[in-house]
Structure formats: C-alpha cells, structure tokens
Amino acid sequence: MTVHELTRAEARRIAVRAQLLDADRPDDLDDVVRGLTALVHDPASAVAPAADLVVWSRLGPEYDPSELATALAEQRLVELRGVIRPIEDVALYRAEMAAWDRPEPGEPAWRERQRAWVHDNEGFRLDLLERLRADGPLRSRDLPDTSVRPWRSSGWTNSRNVRQLLAFLVQRGEVALHGRENGDPLWDLAERVYPDDVVPAAQALCRRDERRLRSLGLVRPAALESPGEPAGEPAVVDGVRGAWRVDPAQLGRPFAGRTALLSPFDRLVYDRKRMADLFEFDYQLEMFKPVGQRRWGYFALPVLHGDRLVGKVDATADRRAGALRVDAVHEDVPFTLATAAAVDHEIDDLARWLRLVPVRRDRR
C-alpha cells in the first residue's frame, strides 16, 4: 500500500478540517458531536464549560448552551467515560462492558483488584441497583453505602465507596449517567438509559477506530485500538519522526481556514504531543500551577489562525461584573494586522455569546 507523504502544512490542514475548524462550519450541535465523536466534560468554567466552549468554537455565537442540556435530557447525547457522545455510539462499548468481569492475559494487577473489591461487596452492589430500580435516577449521596470492605486508595477516592462502586458499575454496563441536576450527576440503571443495541467487540473496536480517525484526520497507529488492520492509510509527515495513519477521505481536499479561540480541552490540542509534532506549538493548561509559574494565564485559550496555532488569549469570565476580562494576548509569532483584527473579532464574539462586555486589560 502506498505511504502518503505529507508536508506539515498538509497534515495540519487535515487535522483542522477533520475537527470542523475550517471555514466550512457545521450546521448544528448534533453535527458537531457526531463529527467530533466526543465532547470532553470538565467542570472547569473559567470562561465557559468545556463542552460548550468546544461547540461555540465550531458554531459561533448562534449556539445556545441550552441545546446541549436539551440533547442530554432527551438522551440524543449521553455522558460515558467522562465525555459526551452520540447515544448510538454506546453500542460500540457495550460488549466491552459485558466483558469487564473476565480477566485478560497480561492485564495490570489493579484490574483484578477492582474486580475483587466489587465481588467482595456483592451485597452492596445489589443494594445500590435495587435502590436505583425503585427510585432512580438519584444522586450519589442519595444512595446507601452498605459496603463490607471499604475502597482503599492513596488518592481522593479513599473510602468513597458509593462513588467508586458507581464508577465500576458504569464500566460493567449496569449503571449509566442519566443527566445532571444543578451540576450533580444523576445515576440510573443502564437499561433505562442505553439502547439495546450491542456491536460485537472486534467489530466495535474497528468502528471506534474509524470514527476516531475520521474525527482527527491523522493519528499515530498507537492511538488506534483494533488489533487487526489499522484504520486509514499509512502516512509520513515531513520533519516529524514516525508513522501516521491518515483518513483517505481527507486527502487532496481544498482548505479554507478561519480564526478560532479554542478550549484547553479541545481535541485539536488535547493530545499535546500530537499538537507539538504537527503545529510546533508550546502550550500547557496552567490552572493548577502557582500564579508566579504561569506563562500564559489560568485558562489561556489557544488561538487557531488558518492552519497554525499562533498564540494564546488569557481570558476570564467575571460574571458578577458582567465582563469578559482579557488580561493578555500572547503572540507566539508576531500577528499581522489581519491576524490581530481576526483575534479581536473572536474575542468580541466570545463576549457576545457569553453576554458579557469585553474588558481589554491587555491594552493598558
């Protein structure tokens, strides 16, 4: 099979277009989620909730966050494994869920430790499922802790028995996230949330790989799950070591770019190694760093301009003051007048979408 030889610019354009960040914007929320395959759910909302910010970057200020809440309430979308997915994609994980109790050769010791803990707390599991069956959906704090052996961990999950059991029952396909109430997860029986469809495990892995590749355009082979013939076609990128797999549907297509402000959780930048390889862009989310160690700000937004990542916008939504505060616009490369104007337009668009007034502290 031919190995496609791509320049870095071609590779970047494939990645941008696959992530729906080129000039040809998608039409609605469902198109975005199906195209991206997943929206990261993260409670951080220094500017806006992570999932909403990702959708805004695609749809623009016409996007109403209530659309996402409605789609989740109607179960057109569902939260699974910490991300929001189209409900039909759950079928691609059901066979894996059903096999959670079965040991696999060479698996890490912690997997057996998890299974043993659930097995030792069989009564706890049955109590929790029965309570959900009778009264669900419920918050975790409304569920009984009847564990006979507490969960032990050196981290924050130590003795959080209900939450830990819920996490394992989600992995087993017995419990599902039904929705959220004032931000609190509501749990219910998976049979009342998920469709009945189940795709056999090997076929599911292949389809997941195909969808992952289509959403990213270009991936390292290690990012794919199926042990068989990997999805896509082989490729190399000039100036970047190693092999890639490319979505052949992306090859040879014209490209028209635009300017966009991205969430730190956006999939274009979420894999920092891939981001550095293709975009030669230096970026970290610095919200967990001490103030004095931050280079770009608490929740700096990467700036996409065409097929390049060209800077960061240090912005914070101060809702009490009704302001979107912009403390700095960091230029990784000197902005042209056109680039600066495009970034200013995106900042104004972001403020308008948030219904805040932009306050440009970067222009003292």
C-alpha positions as a printed NumPy array, in Angstrom:
array([[  0.   ,   0.   ,   0.   ],
       [  1.206,   3.499,  -0.848],
       [  2.574,   5.524,   2.033],
       [  1.256,   9.067,   1.724],
       [  3.945,  11.728,   2.073],
       [  2.51 ,  14.834,   3.708],
       [  4.044,  18.203,   4.423],
       [  3.433,  19.63 ,   7.893],
       [  1.068,  22.184,   6.358],
       [ -0.954,  19.418,   4.666],
       [ -1.073,  17.44 ,   7.906],
       [ -2.229,  20.485,   9.873],
       [ -4.955,  21.25 ,   7.36 ],
       [ -6.209,  17.678,   7.532],
       [ -6.317,  17.916,  11.333],
       [ -8.098,  21.293,  11.342],
       [-10.656,  20.277,   8.734],
       [-11.398,  16.958,  10.455],
       [-12.042,  18.855,  13.697],
       [-14.596,  21.1  ,  11.959],
       [-12.456,  24.186,  12.491],
       [-12.031,  25.259,   8.878],
       [-14.154,  27.9  ,   7.156],
       [-16.906,  25.392,   6.329],
       [-18.71 ,  25.489,   9.679],
       [-21.092,  22.696,  10.737],
       [-24.811,  23.457,  10.978],
       [-25.892,  22.321,  14.426],
       [-24.972,  20.663,  17.704],
       [-25.692,  17.127,  16.529],
       [-23.412,  17.602,  13.513],
       [-20.636,  18.801,  15.834],
       [-20.865,  15.923,  18.311],
       [-21.132,  13.273,  15.611],
       [-18.233,  14.839,  13.738],
       [-16.005,  15.081,  16.809],
       [-17.343,  11.757,  18.258],
       [-16.974,  13.16 ,  21.787],
       [-17.074,  16.342,  23.86 ],
       [-14.905,  16.408,  26.96 ],
       [-16.956,  17.115,  30.078],
       [-14.929,  19.086,  32.595],
       [-16.27 ,  21.247,  35.434],
       [-13.681,  23.986,  34.833],
       [-15.51 ,  27.042,  33.513],
       [-13.175,  29.999,  33.878],
       [-14.579,  31.146,  30.542],
       [-17.396,  28.651,  29.865],
       [-17.997,  24.934,  30.485],
       [-15.541,  22.907,  28.422],
       [-18.13 ,  21.181,  26.224],
       [-19.963,  24.429,  25.472],
       [-16.737,  26.225,  24.59 ],
       [-15.795,  23.474,  22.132],
       [-19.203,  23.704,  20.434],
       [-19.042,  27.524,  20.335],
       [-15.674,  27.31 ,  18.541],
       [-17.469,  25.382,  15.765],
       [-20.917,  27.003,  15.609],
       [-20.179,  30.536,  16.77 ],
       [-22.361,  32.881,  18.841],
       [-25.599,  31.391,  17.452],
       [-25.008,  28.342,  19.653],
       [-27.238,  28.257,  22.736],
       [-25.867,  26.092,  25.593],
       [-29.431,  25.062,  26.439],
       [-29.272,  22.954,  23.257],
       [-26.695,  20.694,  24.884],
       [-28.739,  20.403,  28.077],
       [-31.801,  19.512,  25.988],
       [-29.926,  16.923,  23.927],
       [-28.677,  15.257,  27.124],
       [-32.141,  15.362,  28.727],
       [-33.671,  13.835,  25.591],
       [-30.823,  11.286,  25.55 ],
       [-29.836,  12.092,  21.984],
       [-26.447,  12.532,  23.655],
       [-25.12 ,  10.681,  26.689],
       [-22.181,  11.054,  29.066],
       [-19.939,   7.993,  29.025],
       [-16.36 ,   7.678,  30.28 ],
       [-16.171,  11.36 ,  31.109],
       [-17.155,  12.555,  27.645],
       [-20.398,  13.341,  25.862],
       [-21.162,  11.029,  22.937],
       [-23.99 ,  10.432,  20.469],
       [-26.355,   7.904,  22.052],
       [-25.925,   5.492,  19.138],
       [-22.2  ,   5.197,  19.893],
       [-22.911,   3.494,  23.224],
       [-23.445,   0.276,  21.26 ],
       [-19.712,   0.34 ,  20.452],
       [-18.862,  -0.029,  24.176],
       [-21.496,  -2.495,  25.383],
       [-19.568,  -5.678,  24.526],
       [-16.514,  -4.306,  26.357],
       [-18.7  ,  -3.503,  29.365],
       [-20.122,  -7.028,  29.399],
       [-16.58 ,  -8.441,  29.477],
       [-15.44 ,  -6.314,  32.453],
       [-15.549,  -9.282,  34.862],
       [-13.475, -11.527,  32.605],
       [ -9.686, -11.444,  33.216],
       [ -7.464, -10.871,  30.207],
       [ -3.915, -12.207,  29.744],
       [ -1.282,  -9.688,  30.776],
       [ -3.728,  -7.227,  32.332],
       [ -2.428,  -4.953,  35.126],
       [ -2.889,  -6.026,  38.746],
       [ -5.187,  -3.096,  39.522],
       [ -7.867,  -4.535,  37.233],
       [ -8.074,  -7.697,  39.333],
       [ -8.065,  -5.571,  42.491],
       [-11.11 ,  -3.683,  41.193],
       [-12.963,  -6.895,  40.326],
       [-12.154,  -8.412,  43.709],
       [-13.467,  -5.353,  45.536],
       [-16.761,  -5.431,  43.617],
       [-17.041,  -9.197,  44.209],
       [-16.438,  -8.788,  47.954],
       [-19.151,  -6.116,  48.037],
       [-21.774,  -8.078,  46.11 ],
       [-24.457,  -7.189,  48.643],
       [-23.539,  -3.504,  48.349],
       [-23.83 ,  -3.754,  44.559],
       [-27.266,  -5.401,  44.743],
       [-28.487,  -2.829,  47.292],
       [-27.401,   0.04 ,  45.069],
       [-29.007,  -1.448,  41.947],
       [-32.243,  -2.135,  43.803],
       [-32.394,   1.429,  45.105],
       [-31.895,   2.783,  41.591],
       [-34.522,   0.404,  40.237],
       [-37.034,   1.614,  42.804],
       [-36.221,   5.337,  42.992],
       [-33.764,   6.3  ,  40.258],
       [-32.414,   8.477,  38.865],
       [-30.58 ,   9.512,  42.044],
       [-27.517,  11.479,  43.145],
       [-24.622,   9.509,  44.63 ],
       [-25.263,  10.981,  48.084],
       [-28.806,   9.555,  47.998],
       [-27.526,   6.001,  47.586],
       [-26.761,   3.705,  50.547],
       [-23.252,   2.672,  51.488],
       [-23.631,  -0.948,  52.616],
       [-20.062,  -1.944,  51.754],
       [-18.435,  -4.649,  53.842],
       [-14.942,  -3.735,  52.652],
       [-14.151,  -0.038,  52.101],
       [-12.308,   1.063,  48.991],
       [ -8.71 ,   1.842,  49.853],
       [ -6.675,   4.293,  47.86 ],
       [ -3.834,   6.72 ,  48.424],
       [ -5.804,   9.311,  46.463],
       [ -9.071,  11.222,  46.796],
       [-11.214,   8.105,  46.195],
       [-10.198,   6.532,  49.53 ],
       [-13.352,   5.297,  51.339],
       [-15.612,   6.989,  48.761],
       [-17.38 ,   3.697,  48.413],
       [-20.575,   4.743,  46.654],
       [-18.797,   6.824,  44.027],
       [-16.233,   4.122,  43.429],
       [-18.848,   1.412,  43.047],
       [-20.842,   3.607,  40.669],
       [-17.71 ,   4.063,  38.542],
       [-17.196,   0.309,  38.315],
       [-20.871,  -0.369,  37.601],
       [-20.679,   2.126,  34.737],
       [-17.708,   0.183,  33.389],
       [-19.719,  -3.042,  33.782],
       [-22.65 ,  -1.539,  31.877],
       [-25.078,  -1.811,  34.805],
       [-25.348,   1.894,  35.719],
       [-25.402,   4.971,  33.494],
       [-25.342,   8.702,  33.94 ],
       [-28.925,   9.793,  33.349],
       [-28.237,  13.528,  33.471],
       [-27.294,  16.312,  35.867],
       [-29.222,  18.371,  38.379],
       [-27.54 ,  21.682,  39.261],
       [-24.306,  20.088,  38.124],
       [-24.724,  16.937,  40.265],
       [-24.661,  13.644,  38.334],
       [-27.906,  11.664,  38.38 ],
       [-27.454,   7.89 ,  38.166],
       [-29.87 ,   5.267,  36.891],
       [-29.939,   1.708,  35.627],
       [-28.155,   1.465,  32.283],
       [-31.098,  -0.454,  30.814],
       [-33.223,   2.685,  31.232],
       [-30.657,   4.945,  29.555],
       [-28.829,   2.95 ,  26.874],
       [-30.353,   1.476,  23.707],
       [-30.414,  -2.307,  23.489],
       [-28.02 ,  -2.395,  20.52 ],
       [-24.69 ,  -4.174,  21.072],
       [-21.926,  -4.337,  18.462],
       [-19.604,  -7.385,  18.8  ],
       [-16.301,  -6.454,  20.427],
       [-13.94 ,  -6.866,  17.441],
       [-16.296,  -5.007,  15.109],
       [-16.825,  -2.305,  17.736],
       [-13.086,  -1.668,  18.038],
       [-12.787,  -1.278,  14.27 ],
       [-15.706,   1.139,  14.128],
       [-14.36 ,   3.137,  17.046],
       [-11.008,   3.404,  15.256],
       [-12.708,   4.52 ,  12.052],
       [-14.653,   7.201,  13.9  ],
       [-11.594,   8.347,  15.859],
       [ -9.552,   8.658,  12.675],
       [-12.341,  10.476,  10.829],
       [-12.662,  12.976,  13.69 ],
       [ -8.919,  13.652,  13.921],
       [ -7.9  ,  13.163,  10.288],
       [ -4.419,  11.964,  11.187],
       [ -3.315,   9.801,  14.134],
       [ -0.403,   7.756,  15.341],
       [ -1.044,   3.991,  14.96 ],
       [ -0.75 ,   3.614,  18.76 ],
       [ -3.905,   5.734,  19.138],
       [ -5.96 ,   3.013,  17.451],
       [ -7.433,   0.093,  19.381],
       [ -8.166,  -2.704,  16.944],
       [ -5.511,  -5.466,  16.83 ],
       [ -6.295,  -6.088,  13.152],
       [ -5.529,  -3.96 ,  10.107],
       [ -5.489,  -0.365,  11.392],
       [ -7.98 ,   2.174,  10.112],
       [ -6.989,   4.582,   7.383],
       [ -3.886,   4.503,   5.232],
       [ -0.188,   4.815,   6.154],
       [  1.422,   8.237,   6.027],
       [  4.555,  10.11 ,   6.995],
       [  4.837,  13.811,   7.774],
       [  7.861,  15.734,   6.577],
       [ 10.03 ,  16.778,   9.514],
       [  8.185,  14.563,  12.024],
       [  9.524,  11.194,  13.1  ],
       [  7.47 ,   8.038,  12.983],
       [  4.426,   6.636,  11.228],
       [  0.897,   8.   ,  10.965],
       [ -2.482,   6.8  ,   9.729],
       [ -4.474,   9.235,   7.627],
       [ -8.141,   9.313,   6.701],
       [ -8.067,   8.91 ,   2.891],
       [-11.257,  10.978,   2.576],
       [ -9.214,  13.997,   3.722],
       [ -6.517,  13.702,   1.064],
       [ -6.393,  16.168,  -1.806],
       [ -9.202,  18.383,  -0.497],
       [ -9.067,  22.172,  -0.711],
       [ -8.621,  24.114,   2.502],
       [-10.029,  27.437,   3.626],
       [ -9.156,  28.414,   7.172],
       [-10.542,  30.818,   9.753],
       [ -9.638,  32.15 ,  13.182],
       [-10.916,  30.422,  16.33 ],
       [-10.325,  30.555,  20.077],
       [-10.088,  27.031,  21.472],
       [-10.799,  25.432,  24.807],
       [ -7.734,  23.911,  26.515],
       [ -9.782,  20.678,  26.295],
       [-10.35 ,  20.976,  22.548],
       [ -9.358,  17.787,  20.733],
       [ -7.168,  19.736,  18.315],
       [ -4.822,  20.489,  21.239],
       [ -5.817,  17.837,  23.796],
       [ -3.024,  15.464,  22.719],
       [ -0.131,  17.812,  23.482],
       [  2.482,  15.569,  21.789],
       [  0.494,  15.437,  18.532],
       [ -0.097,  19.185,  18.798],
       [  3.641,  19.833,  19.154],
       [  4.525,  17.464,  16.287],
       [  2.092,  18.938,  13.785],
       [  1.703,  22.562,  14.902],
       [  5.059,  23.176,  16.643],
       [  3.049,  24.88 ,  19.38 ],
       [  4.053,  25.161,  23.026],
       [  1.078,  25.001,  25.374],
       [  0.009,  23.734,  28.802],
       [ -3.094,  24.287,  30.865],
       [ -1.751,  26.275,  33.826],
       [ -4.759,  26.44 ,  36.151],
       [ -3.065,  24.086,  38.624],
       [  0.227,  25.998,  38.663],
       [  1.099,  28.685,  41.228],
       [  0.445,  32.161,  39.846],
       [  4.129,  33.009,  39.665],
       [  4.867,  29.97 ,  37.484],
       [  2.254,  30.674,  34.822],
       [  3.477,  31.816,  31.426],
       [  0.129,  32.37 ,  29.701],
       [ -2.574,  32.512,  32.377],
       [ -5.006,  30.472,  34.433],
       [ -7.132,  29.267,  31.493],
       [ -5.439,  30.581,  28.347],
       [ -7.279,  29.831,  25.102],
       [ -5.13 ,  28.614,  22.176],
       [ -5.587,  30.74 ,  19.044],
       [ -6.059,  28.978,  15.699],
       [ -5.485,  31.108,  12.612],
       [ -5.842,  29.214,   9.349],
       [ -3.78 ,  26.068,   9.778],
       [ -1.492,  27.431,  12.503],
       [ -1.737,  27.804,  16.261],
       [ -0.386,  31.305,  16.678],
       [ -0.951,  32.39 ,  20.288],
       [ -2.986,  32.31 ,  23.479],
       [ -5.686,  34.561,  24.919],
       [ -5.65 ,  34.873,  28.71 ],
       [ -9.337,  35.483,  29.404],
       [-11.686,  35.05 ,  32.362],
       [-15.458,  35.408,  32.527],
       [-16.259,  37.647,  35.51 ],
       [-19.998,  37.084,  35.613],
       [-20.581,  39.174,  38.717],
       [-19.088,  42.184,  36.983],
       [-20.672,  41.274,  33.647],
       [-17.239,  41.295,  31.99 ],
       [-15.03 ,  39.073,  29.891],
       [-11.63 ,  40.137,  31.177],
       [ -8.765,  39.749,  28.719],
       [ -5.515,  40.106,  30.639],
       [ -3.151,  39.22 ,  27.8  ],
       [ -2.975,  38.155,  24.183],
       [  0.237,  36.17 ,  23.773],
       [  1.655,  36.135,  20.249],
       [  3.757,  33.051,  19.527],
       [  4.542,  34.668,  16.194],
       [  4.075,  38.4  ,  15.596],
       [  0.486,  38.998,  14.488],
       [ -0.129,  40.728,  11.2  ],
       [ -2.781,  43.446,  11.223],
       [ -5.221,  40.957,   9.663],
       [ -4.466,  38.321,  12.314],
       [ -4.824,  40.825,  15.163],
       [ -8.152,  42.023,  13.761],
       [ -9.408,  38.446,  13.409],
       [ -8.427,  37.628,  17.01 ],
       [-10.139,  40.804,  18.239],
       [-13.277,  39.77 ,  16.366],
       [-13.241,  36.336,  18.043],
       [-12.822,  37.908,  21.486],
       [-15.798,  40.177,  20.813],
       [-17.797,  37.177,  19.54 ],
       [-16.938,  35.214,  22.676],
       [-18.042,  38.072,  24.906],
       [-21.284,  38.48 ,  22.969],
       [-22.012,  34.759,  23.231],
       [-21.376,  34.883,  26.992],
       [-23.496,  38.057,  27.24 ],
       [-20.567,  39.87 ,  28.801],
       [-18.754,  43.082,  27.988],
       [-15.141,  42.608,  26.811],
       [-12.675,  44.405,  29.084],
       [ -9.25 ,  44.502,  27.411],
       [ -6.667,  44.754,  30.18 ],
       [ -4.055,  43.736,  27.617],
       [ -4.305,  47.249,  26.142],
       [ -3.283,  49.429,  29.072]])
